[in-house]
Amino acid sequence: MIYKTTISEWQESILALEDAHFFDLMRLYLGEIKTPYNKQRLTEQLASFIHNKENQEHLINLLDSFDIAVLSAIFYTDNPTKETLTDFFAGDFQFSEIYTELSNLVSRLILFVQKDKYSGKEYYRINPLVIDRLLPFISVSNILASSSVVSANFDDIFQLSPNFLAAFISFLNVYGCSCKNDGTIKKTDATKMEQIFPGKGKCLQLLMNAFVNLSLVKEGERKMEVDVERMKLFCELSTDIQMAFLCAAACSRFSRDGLKKQAQLLLDTFSSIPETGYTIPAITKLAFLCASNTKISSISGSSRFSQILEAAHKEKDYVTQQAGNLVELMLEAAIEFGLLQEIGKDEKGLAVYKASLSSNLHPGMEKVLNIDSTYTVTILPGLSLAKLLPLTHFLQINHFSVVSEFVITKQSVCAGFDKGLSPQQILELLENYSNYELPQNLKMSIEEWHNSYISAMIYYGYILRVSGNNIQIAENNPRIKKHIKEKLAEGIYLLDVPPTGEIKDFINESGFDFMGKVKNTIGQGEKLPFPLLKKGTPFVFDDKEKPAFNFAPAAELIKELRTELASMNLEKTASENLLNRINQRMIISKEHLKKAFVRSEILEAEGINYSGKVHLIESAIAAGDLMEITLPDSLQSGKYIKIIGKPISLIKQTAEAIARISIVPDDNIEGFVVSKISHLRRLRF
């Protein structure tokens, strides 16, 4: 994998800093700045400081495990921001910890911030001056720990299958389904579903969401009904792709392009999960990595128009992702559908999952139907959804468990007649998939039901009547024949053009110039096929022969720096500030310590130092600096929480002061009682 950032991009980011931050950074590493000065020359001097072999070695040696994990995430993630990195490490670290860590790595010259000039978003990049020294220690294993199952799961695991989907489609054909405004299945239908699909309420709700969002159902007169033509297109897809679309659409409604991206992400992610499995936090991280498998860290080579478009797309994708924690929601649906199957628990008690997208079909096993004398039909696994779909037109689901149990009734068979099936076609479908000869009384019943069905019929739609020689022309003309739904009598045909449809187009296409014109009609339109997906592309783990990072030199160097600082004759404030820099690993050598420029300013204050906290807040307001605020956790005694924010104002009262803080990242303004703050740190760098 090639990491594409240039030294000129790093220099541009340094020169783009506000003057106060620019000179703070220069003084931190180059010492006191003498006038006259040139910002370009100062930036070149800073680059020379980093290029120094000994300095570079110290910069790398001072990394800790958190630093390396964040750097690995940035390396493998496409255009990482504070928000995406916070999502990546969700559950491991709080936003305040990620924010402070990123600021620290920027101050230590390991990272820099690149601002996209079109979208305005800020992306974190690894400094190209140190990337070569870092590469041996950058690996996926730093951020994606392998799972070890200590207690296996032996429970039966449900998995969404063609048989289950066929049973659900049959339910919709027979009973329909009504949903509330929020998409929740109404109680009456949910109760009926529970009787037929016991214990699968949540799965059916997600499946209904997916059917609605994929337009596999449409509004009927009273309830949602299956859109047969759209369902046929869905059935033509491979099982893996069907499952990926269902899983993505169960969580949200997407544009065509958005649906393709999310479904493809699922396929890539699931194909990357090893047989040993991963926990859900690990799979979530894996999804981020799969989304960035083709990594381009700079868009500077694109045209201006392309960059504007890319910036717009990234902004749109980001908002969509943040709106619903999409990856987490899709993984929840995948577990409910059985596409992620629990294989046991790890040493921390977390469930470990492996992927199982494909249904266990038995190639060549098509004799899966068994029909008894009561017209009860059991269907064993083995048929694809495409082959099961025609059966759902006339079979009524009765109960679903290990096998699908349907029943053939007059109502269900008449529903098949409504869809254009003849008695011969129904019997032929049953014979094709049955192990035994069909019961004679079933054949007779279907014939009787058909005779009853055609004895009195109501037609609704356009009727074409032709006479004489035009009868043969109409029946043999492919442009007319394809629109004939049913022949009602000699020369009289029911057309498949809807009553609200565009009959004008049919008239023009037929070639019958003597027919009258019908004006102001609306066309039905064609069904769009589903977007094309490719087979899941596994993420490439390039961790072979990566050396383990040695953390011992950092501890030794920090100890030496503290000893050296203690021997220096400095005033208290200066000594405390330098010790703070050593602890934050911003001082990289004894030589650097001796020439470091130190302001006589307070950067931290504890809870009992009320006046110090007030002074610190006032200084941060004046300089526009951010602050790290530590507060007692009101929900857990003895615990503390950290937040990052920018002080806006300080309201002083008789015996107290209220700090108004704009909280990062939401910019919500909250008031904090200064005396209640346990620890306050000004993020000077």
C-alpha positions as CSV (number, residue, x, y, z in Angstrom):
1,M,0.0,0.0,0.0
2,I,1.4,3.4,-1.0
3,Y,0.8,6.4,1.2
4,K,0.6,9.5,-0.9
5,T,1.5,12.8,0.8
6,T,4.2,15.2,-0.2
7,I,6.6,17.4,1.7
8,S,5.1,20.5,-0.1
9,E,1.6,19.5,1.3
10,W,3.1,19.4,4.8
11,Q,4.8,22.8,4.3
12,E,1.5,24.3,3.0
13,S,-0.3,23.1,6.1
14,I,2.3,24.6,8.4
15,L,2.3,27.9,6.6
16,A,-1.6,27.9,6.7
17,L,-1.5,27.9,10.6
18,E,-2.7,31.0,12.4
19,D,0.2,33.2,13.4
20,A,-0.1,32.4,17.1
21,H,-0.1,28.7,16.5
22,F,2.6,28.9,13.9
23,F,5.0,30.7,16.2
24,D,4.2,28.5,19.1
25,L,5.1,25.5,17.1
26,M,8.3,27.1,15.8
27,R,9.4,28.1,19.3
28,L,8.6,24.7,20.6
29,Y,11.2,23.0,18.4
30,L,13.5,25.8,17.2
31,G,13.7,28.0,20.3
32,E,13.2,31.7,20.5
33,I,12.5,33.4,17.2
34,K,14.6,36.4,16.3
35,T,13.4,39.2,14.1
36,P,13.4,39.8,11.3
37,Y,12.0,36.4,10.3
38,N,10.6,34.7,7.3
39,K,7.9,32.1,7.7
40,Q,9.0,30.1,4.7
41,R,12.6,29.9,6.0
42,L,11.3,28.9,9.5
43,T,9.3,26.1,7.9
44,E,12.4,24.9,6.1
45,Q,14.3,25.0,9.4
46,L,11.6,22.9,11.0
47,A,11.9,20.4,8.2
48,S,15.6,20.2,8.7
49,F,15.0,19.6,12.4
50,I,12.8,16.6,11.6
51,H,15.3,15.4,8.9
52,N,18.0,15.2,11.5
53,K,18.7,11.4,12.0
54,E,18.9,11.6,15.8
55,N,15.8,13.8,16.1
56,Q,13.8,11.5,13.8
57,E,14.9,8.5,15.9
58,H,13.7,10.2,19.1
59,L,10.4,11.2,17.5
60,I,9.7,7.6,16.6
61,N,11.0,6.1,19.9
62,L,8.6,8.3,21.9
63,L,5.5,6.7,20.3
64,D,3.3,4.7,22.6
65,S,0.7,2.0,21.8
66,F,-2.1,4.6,21.5
67,D,0.0,6.6,19.1
68,I,0.7,3.6,16.9
69,A,-3.0,2.5,16.9
70,V,-4.1,6.0,15.8
71,L,-1.4,6.2,13.1
72,S,-2.3,2.7,11.8
73,A,-6.0,3.8,11.6
74,I,-5.0,7.0,9.7
75,F,-2.8,5.0,7.4
76,Y,-5.5,2.5,6.4
77,T,-8.5,4.9,6.4
78,D,-9.3,7.1,3.4
79,N,-9.3,10.8,4.3
80,P,-9.7,10.4,8.1
81,T,-11.2,13.3,10.1
82,K,-11.7,13.7,13.8
83,E,-15.2,12.4,13.4
84,T,-14.4,9.3,11.4
85,L,-11.5,8.4,13.7
86,T,-13.9,8.8,16.7
87,D,-16.3,6.4,15.0
88,F,-13.5,4.0,14.2
89,F,-12.4,3.9,17.9
90,A,-15.9,4.0,19.3
91,G,-16.1,1.8,22.4
92,D,-12.3,2.0,22.9
93,F,-11.8,5.7,23.4
94,Q,-13.9,8.8,24.1
95,F,-14.1,11.7,21.6
96,S,-12.1,13.8,24.1
97,E,-9.3,11.2,24.2
98,I,-9.1,11.0,20.3
99,Y,-9.2,14.8,20.0
100,T,-6.4,15.3,22.5
101,E,-4.4,12.5,20.9
102,L,-4.7,14.0,17.5
103,S,-3.7,17.4,18.7
104,N,-0.7,15.9,20.5
105,L,0.5,14.0,17.4
106,V,0.2,17.2,15.4
107,S,2.2,19.1,18.0
108,R,4.8,16.3,17.9
109,L,5.2,16.7,14.1
110,I,4.0,13.1,13.4
111,L,0.8,14.3,11.9
112,F,-0.4,17.4,10.0
113,V,-3.8,18.7,9.0
114,Q,-4.7,19.1,5.4
115,K,-7.8,21.3,4.7
116,D,-9.7,20.6,1.5
117,K,-10.1,23.9,-0.3
118,Y,-13.5,22.9,-1.8
119,S,-15.3,21.1,1.0
120,G,-13.5,22.8,3.9
121,K,-13.1,19.5,5.7
122,E,-9.9,18.8,7.6
123,Y,-8.1,15.5,7.0
124,Y,-5.3,14.1,9.1
125,R,-2.1,13.0,7.2
126,I,1.1,11.3,8.4
127,N,4.1,13.6,8.0
128,P,5.9,12.5,4.8
129,L,9.2,13.4,6.6
130,V,8.8,10.5,9.0
131,I,6.6,8.0,7.1
132,D,9.5,5.8,6.0
133,R,10.6,5.4,9.6
134,L,7.0,4.6,10.7
135,L,6.1,2.1,8.0
136,P,7.7,-0.9,9.6
137,F,5.5,-0.5,12.6
138,I,2.2,0.3,10.9
139,S,0.0,-2.7,10.7
140,V,-3.7,-3.8,10.9
141,S,-3.0,-5.9,14.0
142,N,-2.5,-2.6,15.9
143,I,-6.2,-1.8,15.4
144,L,-7.8,-5.1,14.7
145,A,-7.1,-7.7,17.3
146,S,-7.8,-11.3,16.3
147,S,-10.4,-13.1,18.4
148,S,-9.9,-16.3,20.4
149,V,-13.0,-18.3,21.3
150,V,-12.8,-19.6,24.9
151,S,-16.4,-20.9,25.1
152,A,-18.1,-22.3,21.9
153,N,-21.7,-21.7,21.0
154,F,-23.6,-24.9,20.1
155,D,-27.1,-23.3,19.8
156,D,-29.0,-23.8,16.5
157,I,-28.5,-20.6,14.5
158,F,-31.3,-19.2,12.3
159,Q,-30.2,-18.0,8.8
160,L,-32.3,-16.1,6.3
161,S,-32.8,-18.6,3.4
162,P,-34.7,-18.7,0.1
163,N,-37.3,-20.9,1.8
164,F,-37.9,-18.3,4.5
165,L,-38.1,-15.5,2.0
166,A,-40.6,-17.6,-0.1
167,A,-42.7,-18.2,3.0
168,F,-42.7,-14.4,3.8
169,I,-43.6,-13.6,0.2
170,S,-46.5,-16.1,0.4
171,F,-47.7,-14.4,3.6
172,L,-47.7,-11.1,1.8
173,N,-49.6,-12.6,-1.2
174,V,-52.3,-14.1,1.0
175,Y,-52.6,-11.7,3.9
176,G,-50.8,-8.5,2.8
177,C,-49.2,-6.3,5.4
178,S,-50.1,-2.9,6.9
179,C,-47.6,-0.6,8.5
180,K,-47.8,2.5,10.7
181,N,-46.3,5.8,9.5
182,D,-43.0,4.9,11.1
183,G,-42.8,1.7,9.2
184,T,-43.7,-0.6,12.2
185,I,-45.9,-3.5,11.2
186,K,-49.4,-3.1,12.7
187,K,-50.5,-5.3,15.6
188,T,-53.0,-7.4,13.8
189,D,-50.5,-8.4,11.1
190,A,-47.7,-8.8,13.6
191,T,-49.8,-11.2,15.6
192,K,-50.6,-13.3,12.5
193,M,-46.9,-13.4,11.6
194,E,-46.0,-14.6,15.1
195,Q,-48.4,-17.5,14.7
196,I,-46.8,-18.5,11.4
197,F,-43.2,-17.5,12.1
198,P,-42.9,-18.0,15.9
199,G,-40.1,-16.0,17.5
200,K,-39.1,-14.1,14.3
201,G,-40.9,-10.8,15.0
202,K,-37.7,-8.6,14.9
203,C,-36.4,-10.4,11.8
204,L,-39.8,-10.0,10.0
205,Q,-39.8,-6.3,10.9
206,L,-36.4,-5.8,9.4
207,L,-37.3,-7.8,6.4
208,M,-40.4,-5.7,5.8
209,N,-38.3,-2.6,6.1
210,A,-36.0,-4.0,3.4
211,F,-38.9,-5.0,1.1
212,V,-40.3,-1.5,1.4
213,N,-37.0,0.2,0.8
214,L,-36.1,-2.0,-2.1
215,S,-39.6,-1.4,-3.6
216,L,-40.3,-5.2,-3.6
217,V,-43.8,-4.3,-2.2
218,K,-46.2,-1.6,-3.3
219,E,-49.3,0.1,-1.9
220,G,-52.4,-2.0,-2.6
221,E,-56.0,-1.0,-2.0
222,R,-55.7,-1.7,1.8
223,K,-52.3,-3.3,2.4
224,M,-48.8,-3.6,1.1
225,E,-48.6,-6.1,-1.8
226,V,-45.7,-7.8,-3.6
227,D,-44.6,-6.1,-6.7
228,V,-44.2,-9.3,-8.8
229,E,-42.1,-7.8,-11.6
230,R,-39.7,-6.1,-9.2
231,M,-39.5,-9.3,-7.2
232,K,-38.6,-11.3,-10.3
233,L,-35.6,-8.9,-10.9
234,F,-34.5,-9.4,-7.3
235,C,-34.7,-13.2,-7.7
236,E,-32.3,-13.1,-10.6
237,L,-29.6,-11.9,-8.3
238,S,-27.2,-14.4,-6.6
239,T,-28.0,-15.4,-3.0
240,D,-25.0,-13.4,-1.6
241,I,-26.1,-10.2,-3.4
242,Q,-29.8,-10.7,-2.3
243,M,-28.7,-11.0,1.3
244,A,-26.4,-7.9,1.1
245,F,-29.2,-5.8,-0.4
246,L,-31.7,-7.0,2.2
247,C,-29.2,-6.3,5.0
248,A,-28.4,-2.8,3.8
249,A,-32.0,-1.9,3.0
250,A,-33.3,-3.1,6.4
251,C,-31.6,-0.1,8.0
252,S,-32.3,2.8,5.7
253,R,-33.6,3.9,2.3
254,F,-30.8,4.8,-0.1
255,S,-30.4,6.2,-3.5
256,R,-29.5,3.7,-6.2
257,D,-25.8,4.6,-5.9
258,G,-26.0,4.6,-2.1
259,L,-27.6,1.2,-2.0
260,K,-24.8,-0.2,-4.2
261,K,-22.1,1.2,-2.0
262,Q,-23.5,-0.1,1.3
263,A,-24.3,-3.5,-0.1
264,Q,-20.8,-3.8,-1.7
265,L,-19.3,-2.7,1.6
266,L,-21.1,-5.5,3.4
267,L,-19.9,-8.1,0.8
268,D,-16.3,-6.9,1.1
269,T,-16.5,-6.8,4.9
270,F,-18.0,-10.3,5.3
271,S,-15.5,-11.8,2.8
272,S,-12.7,-10.4,5.0
273,I,-13.8,-12.1,8.3
274,P,-11.6,-15.1,9.0
275,E,-13.1,-18.5,10.0
276,T,-11.8,-17.8,13.6
277,G,-14.2,-14.9,13.6
278,Y,-14.3,-11.3,15.0
279,T,-16.2,-9.4,17.6
280,I,-18.7,-6.7,16.5
281,P,-16.3,-3.9,17.5
282,A,-13.6,-5.6,15.3
283,I,-16.0,-6.1,12.4
284,T,-17.0,-2.4,12.6
285,K,-13.4,-1.4,12.3
286,L,-13.0,-3.9,9.5
287,A,-15.8,-2.2,7.6
288,F,-13.9,1.1,7.8
289,L,-10.8,-0.6,6.5
290,C,-12.7,-2.2,3.6
291,A,-14.3,1.1,2.7
292,S,-10.7,2.5,2.3
293,N,-9.2,-0.6,0.6
294,T,-8.3,1.6,-2.4
295,K,-6.5,4.3,-0.5
296,I,-5.8,7.7,-2.0
297,S,-4.8,10.2,0.6
298,S,-4.5,13.2,-1.7
299,I,-6.8,14.5,-4.4
300,S,-4.5,17.2,-5.6
301,G,-4.0,15.4,-8.9
302,S,-7.7,15.7,-9.9
303,S,-9.2,18.4,-11.9
304,R,-10.9,21.3,-10.1
305,F,-14.3,20.1,-11.2
306,S,-13.6,16.5,-10.1
307,Q,-12.4,17.8,-6.7
308,I,-15.6,19.8,-6.1
309,L,-17.7,16.8,-7.0
310,E,-15.7,14.5,-4.8
311,A,-15.9,16.9,-1.9
312,A,-19.7,17.1,-2.3
313,H,-20.0,13.3,-2.4
314,K,-17.8,12.8,0.6
315,E,-19.9,15.4,2.6
316,K,-23.1,13.7,1.6
317,D,-21.8,10.2,2.5
318,Y,-20.5,11.4,5.8
319,V,-23.8,13.0,6.8
320,T,-25.7,9.8,5.8
321,Q,-23.3,7.6,7.8
322,Q,-23.4,9.8,10.9
323,A,-27.2,10.0,10.8
324,G,-27.8,6.5,11.8
325,N,-24.5,4.8,12.7
326,L,-25.1,2.9,9.5
327,V,-22.4,0.2,9.9
328,E,-23.6,-0.7,13.4
329,L,-27.2,-0.9,12.2
330,M,-26.3,-3.1,9.3
331,L,-24.3,-5.4,11.5
332,E,-27.3,-5.7,13.9
333,A,-29.5,-6.6,10.9
334,A,-26.9,-9.1,9.7
335,I,-27.0,-10.9,13.1
336,E,-30.8,-11.0,13.1
337,F,-30.8,-12.4,9.6
338,G,-28.1,-15.0,10.5
339,L,-25.6,-13.6,8.0
340,L,-23.3,-13.1,11.0
341,Q,-23.4,-16.2,13.2
342,E,-22.1,-16.4,16.8
343,I,-19.5,-19.1,17.2
344,G,-18.7,-18.4,20.9
345,K,-17.4,-15.9,23.4
346,D,-13.9,-14.5,23.8
347,E,-11.9,-14.1,27.0
348,K,-13.8,-10.8,27.7
349,G,-17.2,-12.4,27.3
350,L,-17.8,-10.7,23.9
351,A,-19.6,-12.7,21.2
352,V,-17.4,-13.8,18.3
353,Y,-19.1,-14.0,14.8
354,K,-18.2,-15.5,11.5
355,A,-19.8,-14.6,8.2
356,S,-22.3,-16.9,6.4
357,L,-23.8,-15.1,3.4
358,S,-24.5,-18.1,1.1
359,S,-27.5,-20.3,1.7
360,N,-26.8,-24.0,2.1
361,L,-28.3,-25.1,-1.2
362,H,-27.8,-28.6,-2.5
363,P,-27.0,-28.4,-6.2
364,G,-29.2,-30.6,-8.3
365,M,-31.6,-31.4,-5.4
366,E,-34.9,-30.1,-6.7
367,K,-37.4,-32.8,-5.6
368,V,-38.1,-31.0,-2.4
369,L,-41.9,-31.0,-2.3
370,N,-44.1,-33.4,-0.5
371,I,-47.9,-33.1,-0.8
372,D,-50.3,-35.1,1.4
373,S,-53.9,-35.9,1.0
374,T,-55.0,-32.7,2.9
375,Y,-53.2,-30.6,0.3
376,T,-50.5,-29.7,2.8
377,V,-47.2,-29.0,1.1
378,T,-43.8,-29.3,2.8
379,I,-40.8,-27.8,1.1
380,L,-37.3,-28.9,2.0
381,P,-34.2,-26.6,1.4
382,G,-32.7,-26.9,-2.0
383,L,-34.5,-24.5,-4.4
384,S,-33.3,-21.0,-5.2
385,L,-35.6,-18.0,-4.6
386,A,-36.1,-17.7,-8.4
387,K,-37.5,-21.2,-8.5
388,L,-39.6,-20.8,-5.4
389,L,-41.2,-17.5,-6.5
390,P,-43.7,-19.1,-8.9
391,L,-44.8,-21.5,-6.1
392,T,-45.6,-18.6,-3.8
393,H,-48.2,-17.4,-6.3
394,F,-50.6,-20.3,-5.4
395,L,-49.2,-21.7,-2.1
396,Q,-50.4,-20.4,1.2
397,I,-47.9,-20.4,4.1
398,N,-49.2,-22.3,7.1
399,H,-46.2,-22.6,9.4
400,F,-42.4,-22.1,9.2
401,S,-39.9,-23.9,11.3
402,V,-37.2,-26.4,10.1
403,V,-39.2,-26.9,6.9
404,S,-41.7,-24.7,5.2
405,E,-45.3,-25.9,5.5
406,F,-47.7,-24.5,3.0
407,V,-51.3,-25.4,2.1
408,I,-53.2,-25.4,-1.2
409,T,-56.6,-23.9,-0.9
410,K,-59.2,-22.5,-3.3
411,Q,-58.3,-19.0,-2.3
412,S,-54.5,-19.5,-2.9
413,V,-55.0,-21.2,-6.2
414,C,-57.4,-18.5,-7.4
415,A,-54.7,-16.0,-6.4
416,G,-52.4,-17.9,-8.8
417,F,-55.1,-17.6,-11.5
418,D,-55.1,-13.9,-10.9
419,K,-51.4,-13.8,-11.7
420,G,-52.0,-15.5,-15.0
421,L,-51.2,-19.1,-14.1
422,S,-53.3,-21.8,-15.7
423,P,-54.3,-25.1,-14.0
424,Q,-51.8,-26.9,-16.3
425,Q,-48.9,-24.6,-15.2
426,I,-49.7,-25.0,-11.5
427,L,-49.7,-28.8,-11.8
428,E,-46.6,-28.8,-13.9
429,L,-44.7,-26.7,-11.2
430,L,-45.8,-29.1,-8.5
431,E,-44.8,-32.1,-10.5
432,N,-41.4,-30.7,-11.3
433,Y,-40.4,-30.4,-7.7
434,S,-42.4,-33.3,-6.2
435,N,-40.9,-36.7,-5.3
436,Y,-44.1,-38.5,-5.9
437,E,-47.1,-38.4,-8.2
438,L,-49.6,-35.7,-7.4
439,P,-52.8,-36.8,-5.6
440,Q,-55.6,-37.3,-8.2
441,N,-58.1,-35.4,-6.1
442,L,-55.7,-32.4,-6.1
443,K,-55.7,-32.3,-9.9
444,M,-59.5,-32.5,-9.9
445,S,-59.9,-29.8,-7.3
446,I,-57.6,-27.4,-9.2
447,E,-59.7,-28.0,-12.4
448,E,-62.9,-27.4,-10.5
449,W,-61.6,-24.2,-8.9
450,H,-60.5,-23.0,-12.3
451,N,-64.0,-23.7,-13.8
452,S,-65.5,-21.8,-10.9
453,Y,-63.0,-19.0,-11.3
454,I,-63.8,-18.4,-15.0
455,S,-67.5,-18.8,-14.7
456,A,-67.9,-15.2,-13.6
457,M,-65.1,-12.6,-13.9
458,I,-64.9,-8.8,-13.5
459,Y,-62.4,-7.1,-15.8
460,Y,-60.9,-3.7,-15.2
461,G,-58.8,-2.1,-17.9
462,Y,-58.5,-1.4,-21.6
463,I,-60.3,-3.8,-24.0
464,L,-59.2,-4.2,-27.6
465,R,-61.9,-5.4,-30.1
466,V,-61.0,-6.2,-33.7
467,S,-62.9,-8.0,-36.4
468,G,-62.4,-9.7,-39.7
469,N,-58.9,-10.0,-41.0
470,N,-57.6,-7.8,-38.2
471,I,-58.0,-10.7,-35.7
472,Q,-55.1,-12.6,-37.2
473,I,-53.1,-9.4,-37.6
474,A,-53.6,-8.6,-33.9
475,E,-52.8,-12.1,-32.6
476,N,-49.7,-12.5,-34.8
477,N,-48.3,-8.9,-34.5
478,P,-45.6,-9.1,-31.7
479,R,-46.1,-5.4,-30.9
480,I,-49.8,-6.1,-30.1
481,K,-49.4,-9.7,-28.8
482,K,-47.1,-8.7,-26.0
483,H,-49.7,-6.4,-24.5
484,I,-52.6,-9.0,-24.6
485,K,-53.2,-10.1,-21.1
486,E,-56.1,-12.4,-21.8
487,K,-58.3,-13.3,-24.8
488,L,-61.9,-12.8,-23.6
489,A,-63.6,-13.9,-26.8
490,E,-63.0,-14.0,-30.6
491,G,-61.5,-10.6,-31.4
492,I,-61.8,-9.3,-27.9
493,Y,-58.7,-8.9,-25.7
494,L,-57.9,-7.5,-22.3
495,L,-54.7,-5.4,-22.5
496,D,-52.0,-5.1,-19.8
497,V,-52.0,-1.3,-20.1
498,P,-53.3,0.0,-16.8
499,P,-56.5,2.0,-16.8
500,T,-54.4,5.0,-15.9
501,G,-51.8,4.1,-18.4
502,E,-50.6,5.6,-21.7
503,I,-52.9,3.9,-24.2
504,K,-51.7,6.4,-26.9
505,D,-48.3,4.7,-27.1
506,F,-50.0,1.3,-27.6
507,I,-52.2,2.7,-30.4
508,N,-49.2,4.2,-32.2
509,E,-47.1,1.0,-31.8
510,S,-49.9,-1.3,-33.0
511,G,-50.0,0.2,-36.5
512,F,-53.8,0.3,-36.5
513,D,-54.1,3.9,-37.9
514,F,-57.9,3.6,-37.9
515,M,-58.2,3.4,-34.1
516,G,-59.2,6.5,-32.2
517,K,-56.8,8.5,-30.1
518,V,-57.0,8.8,-26.3
519,K,-55.4,11.9,-24.9
520,N,-53.9,13.0,-21.5
521,T,-52.9,9.5,-20.2
522,I,-50.0,8.6,-18.0
523,G,-47.4,5.8,-18.7
524,Q,-46.5,3.1,-16.2
525,G,-42.8,3.0,-16.9
526,E,-40.4,0.0,-16.7
527,K,-38.8,-1.6,-13.7
528,L,-35.2,-0.6,-13.2
529,P,-32.8,-3.6,-12.6
530,F,-30.9,-3.7,-9.3
531,P,-27.4,-2.2,-9.4
532,L,-24.6,-4.5,-10.3
533,L,-22.3,-5.7,-7.5
534,K,-19.1,-7.6,-7.7
535,K,-18.0,-10.5,-5.6
536,G,-16.8,-9.5,-2.1
537,T,-13.2,-8.3,-2.2
538,P,-11.3,-9.3,1.0
539,F,-9.3,-6.7,2.8
540,V,-5.5,-7.4,2.3
541,F,-3.8,-7.8,5.6
542,D,-0.1,-6.8,5.0
543,D,1.2,-7.6,8.4
544,K,3.6,-10.4,7.5
545,E,7.1,-10.1,9.1
546,K,6.2,-6.7,10.8
547,P,8.6,-6.1,13.7
548,A,7.2,-5.5,17.2
549,F,7.6,-1.9,18.5
550,N,10.1,-1.5,21.4
551,F,8.6,0.8,24.0
552,A,11.5,0.7,26.4
553,P,13.5,3.5,24.9
554,A,10.7,6.0,25.4
555,A,10.4,5.3,29.2
556,E,14.2,5.6,29.5
557,L,14.3,8.9,27.5
558,I,11.5,10.4,29.5
559,K,13.2,9.5,32.8
560,E,16.5,11.1,31.6
561,L,14.6,14.3,30.5
562,R,12.9,14.6,33.9
563,T,16.3,14.2,35.7
564,E,17.8,16.8,33.4
565,L,14.9,19.2,34.1
566,A,15.3,18.8,37.8
567,S,19.0,19.8,37.5
568,M,18.1,23.0,35.7
569,N,17.7,26.2,37.7
570,L,14.3,27.3,36.5
571,E,11.4,29.2,38.1
572,K,8.4,27.1,39.1
573,T,6.0,28.0,36.3
574,A,8.7,27.4,33.6
575,S,9.7,24.1,35.2
576,E,6.1,22.9,35.3
577,N,5.5,23.9,31.7
578,L,8.6,22.0,30.5
579,L,7.6,18.9,32.6
580,N,4.2,19.1,31.0
581,R,5.8,19.0,27.5
582,I,8.0,16.1,28.6
583,N,5.0,14.1,29.8
584,Q,3.3,14.9,26.5
585,R,6.4,13.7,24.7
586,M,6.9,17.1,22.9
587,I,10.6,17.3,24.2
588,I,12.6,14.8,22.3
589,S,16.2,15.2,23.6
590,K,18.3,16.9,26.3
591,E,19.5,19.4,23.6
592,H,15.9,20.2,22.7
593,L,15.1,20.7,26.4
594,K,17.9,23.2,26.9
595,K,17.0,25.4,24.0
596,A,13.1,25.1,24.3
597,F,11.4,28.5,24.5
598,V,9.2,28.6,27.6
599,R,6.4,31.1,28.4
600,S,5.8,31.9,32.0
601,E,2.2,30.9,31.7
602,I,-0.1,28.4,33.5
603,L,-1.4,25.6,31.3
604,E,-3.1,23.4,33.9
605,A,-5.1,23.8,37.1
606,E,-6.4,21.4,39.7
607,G,-9.8,21.4,41.3
608,I,-8.8,23.2,44.5
609,N,-7.0,26.0,42.6
610,Y,-10.0,28.2,42.0
611,S,-8.1,31.3,41.0
612,G,-5.8,29.3,38.7
613,K,-8.8,27.8,36.9
614,V,-10.4,31.2,36.4
615,H,-7.1,32.7,35.1
616,L,-6.7,29.7,32.8
617,I,-10.2,30.1,31.3
618,E,-9.6,33.8,30.8
619,S,-6.3,33.2,29.0
620,A,-7.9,30.5,26.7
621,I,-10.8,32.9,25.8
622,A,-8.2,35.7,24.9
623,A,-6.1,33.3,22.7
624,G,-9.0,31.3,21.3
625,D,-7.5,28.0,22.6
626,L,-9.4,24.8,23.3
627,M,-9.5,23.3,26.8
628,E,-9.6,19.7,28.2
629,I,-12.1,19.7,31.1
630,T,-12.3,16.9,33.6
631,L,-15.6,16.5,35.6
632,P,-17.0,14.0,38.1
633,D,-19.3,11.5,36.5
634,S,-22.8,12.2,38.0
635,L,-23.8,8.6,37.1
636,Q,-20.9,6.7,38.5
637,S,-19.4,7.6,41.9
638,G,-15.6,8.0,41.8
639,K,-15.5,8.1,38.0
640,Y,-14.6,11.1,35.8
641,I,-15.4,12.2,32.3
642,K,-13.4,14.4,29.9
643,I,-14.7,16.9,27.4
644,I,-13.1,19.2,24.9
645,G,-14.4,22.7,24.3
646,K,-13.6,26.3,23.5
647,P,-14.4,28.8,26.3
648,I,-16.8,31.5,25.1
649,S,-17.2,33.6,28.2
650,L,-16.8,33.6,32.0
651,I,-19.6,34.9,34.2
652,K,-18.3,35.9,37.6
653,Q,-20.7,35.9,40.6
654,T,-20.3,36.7,44.2
655,A,-18.7,33.4,45.3
656,E,-18.6,31.5,42.1
657,A,-18.0,31.7,38.3
658,I,-19.8,30.0,35.4
659,A,-17.7,29.2,32.3
660,R,-19.7,29.0,29.0
661,I,-18.0,26.3,26.9
662,S,-18.7,25.4,23.2
663,I,-18.4,21.7,23.3
664,V,-16.5,19.8,20.5
665,P,-17.7,18.4,18.1
666,D,-21.4,19.5,18.2
667,D,-20.7,23.2,19.2
668,N,-23.4,23.0,21.9
669,I,-22.8,25.7,24.5
670,E,-23.0,24.5,28.1
671,G,-22.4,26.3,31.4
672,F,-20.0,24.8,33.9
673,V,-19.5,25.8,37.5
674,V,-15.8,26.5,37.8
675,S,-15.4,25.1,41.3
676,K,-16.9,21.8,40.2
677,I,-14.3,21.2,37.5
678,S,-11.8,18.6,38.8
679,H,-9.0,19.4,36.3
680,L,-8.5,22.0,33.6
681,R,-5.9,21.9,30.8
682,R,-5.3,24.5,28.2
683,L,-4.5,22.9,24.8
684,R,-1.9,25.4,23.9
685,F,-0.5,23.3,21.0
